[in-house]
Amino acid sequence: MDLIERTPTSRKLARVVVIGSGLSGLAAAHRIHELTASSRQPIEVVVLEAKDRIGGVIWTERVNGFTLEGGPDSFLTNKPWGIDLCTRLGLTDQLVETDSSHRRSFVVRKGQLAPVPEGFVLMVPHRILPILTTPVLSWRGKLRVLMDLVVPQRVEDTEESLASFVRRRLGREALERLVQPLVGGIYTGDPNDLSLKATLPQYLAMEREHGSLIRAAWRQQSRDRATRQHVRHASGARYGMFVSLADGMDVLPRTLAAALPPGTVRTHSAVRRLSRNGAASPWMVELLDRPPVEADAVIVTTEAHSTARMIDMEDPGLALQLRAIPYASSVVVNVAYRRDQVQHPLDGFGVVVPATEGRSILAVSFSSVKFPSRAPSGTVLLRVFIGGATQPGLFDLDDSSLGDLVAQEMAGLIGVHGDPLLLRIARHPRAMPQYILGHLDHVEAIRRKLTKYPRLFLTGIAFDGIGIPDCIHAAETTAENVFNSLANPASTAAA
Ligand SMILES: Cc1cc2nc3c(=O)[nH]c(=O)nc-3n(C[C@H](O)[C@H](O)[C@H](O)COP(=O)(O)OP(=O)(O)OC[C@H]3O[C@@H](n4cnc5c(N)ncnc54)[C@H](O)[C@@H]3O)c2cc1C
């Protein structure tokens, strides 16, 4: 009996196996399918997923009128690839912007909530007056932020951490009180370890071009004003900074999967190992408890540590490099209350918590304020972020301790009392790669090793950007390379 799942021996149909059905895997499979359909190239795609559901960290649950996001809840629009994909999938009607009435966030200072100064975006003060009047910084801290206008540019060309860059340009207080909690919430990482070049290179470019973040922001604002006047006359939809999908984020992976031929996506299919009989033979994708699948090309989109396990036997050196990408674990707790159980007016999108405050949560997002349709009227839906690289021990708390921790923190920060209407815990073990100092060189070294394997491709959150638009872009670019390598084998062989 032939236990290997083969294409017909005539090999009329080339097969691409995509490992992982997170957004990267599904976007890659979908792009190959698009190219195959439009060019009539006979290429089959199979997506193998270890879990019983698709979507990876995108994880939506609908309970009693609440839409709970256990993973991402929105994505940036200033990078076009998320919106582009939604448009191609016919999802533009589903795109929703954050509610415009309360577009601001709070930061905790000495246990109290204070608004993040208006115009302060991640690490750039776009406006001076809110910096001068904010209760978040001391007078010394405020003046130090303004010194960004005169602090000379860095001369050394060595890689700099995010924390070092902010300390140098805006001072230690702005780092600890504003930038660390704002950025830490996104990367669930420690700014002292994160590489600026790998995470937020646009700020490095701002310093290089304008000698100051504040000056760069002013120039950008005048350019934006000019563009807005120009665009006002143009047609086409324009969106705010973040959008989501009206029925929940999992609509995106589900629509991607539905656009693929039936049977393409196989859940309960954990890949154990990738092997070959020789450099010229196809890949054998070995599964935990199913027959192996033969592949002419493989796109691996799993977490780097999981990919390392698959490639260990074939290339231990490559596996070692993949394992060297550190990951952080985090927990997202969706918790709902009646409106009258919460004292705070909730006139913002949420709260970020500086590490220096010594609390047990990273941030809390006021989901039902950002996206009012996510909760029935008269109720409040919150998303609480816990763990990450800075508080790894909290990930290991059991559900009941996490519930207690959330109750205590919500009572202290926003005056919540009484039991929640519902509480759901989503754990993300080793799901967030940390782009630490040296990340880009490290990825480059991995890519150099991969040149040995012309039909093995790696993409996903571990490499070229952690946000949804970045992952889509990287996955689609990879899919195009795979398609070209199969459609024009001679060109790849010559390359
Ligand atoms: C808690 C959290 C919140 C986030 N919030 C946002 C946000 O609001 N906005 C935003 O833009 N981005 C956000 N991100 C980042 C965003 O989720 C990612 O950009 C994107 O979803 C990553 O998709 P991926 O497919 O690369 O990885 P994943 O979603 O991790 O998918 C990897 C898949 O591989 C599967 N797999 C692993 N091992 C195997 C194996 N051996 N065999 C088969 N399958 C395997 C896994 O089960 C999983 O389904 C967030 C991330 C996290 C963790």
The ligand as a Gaussian input file, in Angstrom:
#p B3LYP/6-31G(d) Opt

LIG

0 1
 C       -1.989000      38.485000      21.461000
 C       -1.683000      39.089000      20.129000
 C       -2.342000      40.240000      19.725000
 C       -2.060000      40.805000      18.481000
 N       -2.722000      41.940000      18.098000
 C       -2.516000      42.469000      16.881000
 C       -3.288000      43.573000      16.412000
 O       -4.190000      44.049000      17.103000
 N       -3.013000      44.068000      15.164000
 C       -2.055000      43.515000      14.351000
 O       -1.839000      44.005000      13.233000
 N       -1.336000      42.438000      14.753000
 C       -1.551000      41.902000      15.977000
 N       -0.837000      40.796000      16.373000
 C        0.069000      40.177000      15.418000
 C       -0.754000      39.333000      14.407000
 O       -1.554000      38.473000      15.121000
 C        0.154000      38.603000      13.436000
 O        0.647000      39.562000      12.533000
 C       -0.466000      37.482000      12.594000
 O       -1.728000      37.088000      13.009000
 C        0.530000      36.331000      12.600000
 O        0.091000      35.308000      11.757000
 P        1.044000      34.070000      11.386000
 O        0.277000      33.230000      10.455000
 O        2.377000      34.550000      10.940000
 O        1.309000      33.311000      12.759000
 P        0.308000      32.464000      13.681000
 O       -0.996000      33.123000      13.760000
 O        1.061000      32.211000      14.944000
 O        0.086000      31.090000      12.897000
 C        0.973000      30.007000      12.941000
 C        0.149000      28.740000      12.735000
 O        1.023000      27.622000      12.592000
 C        0.409000      26.519000      13.255000
 N        1.445000      25.508000      13.568000
 C        2.452000      25.598000      14.472000
 N        3.185000      24.469000      14.450000
 C        2.636000      23.646000      13.521000
 C        2.965000      22.350000      13.026000
 N        3.995000      21.645000      13.528000
 N        2.195000      21.811000      12.058000
 C        1.138000      22.494000      11.529000
 N        0.785000      23.739000      11.972000
 C        1.527000      24.306000      12.944000
 C       -0.188000      27.157000      14.505000
 O       -1.145000      26.301000      15.102000
 C       -0.782000      28.429000      13.904000
 O       -2.091000      28.216000      13.446000
 C       -1.089000      40.216000      17.622000
 C       -0.427000      39.045000      18.035000
 C       -0.711000      38.483000      19.265000
 C        0.003000      37.214000      19.678000

